[in-house]
């Protein structure tokens, strides 16, 4: 089988090829070999990914969990205060009559 593969890509031939002109037979053989190698690699990767997904092992988190950062309560209160002021301002504006006139009238 290895001898057939050698003959396929002309490796180990007795006479070295010195002619670098176009050789469609050689070029097609190279393209086919590269295509099949890439298909084998891609198929292997996809099979391993499918196997991991079917076993639910792809979703496991193996990283060690670190304690989460505690929220700064003072900053949180400041943000909540800003939003409550905005809410009060919007309620005031919605309760008042509009002060500008419509120019299309």
Residue pairs with C-beta under 8 A, 6 or more apart in sequence:
6 12
8 29
8 33
9 29
9 30
9 33
10 17
10 26
10 29
49 58
52 58
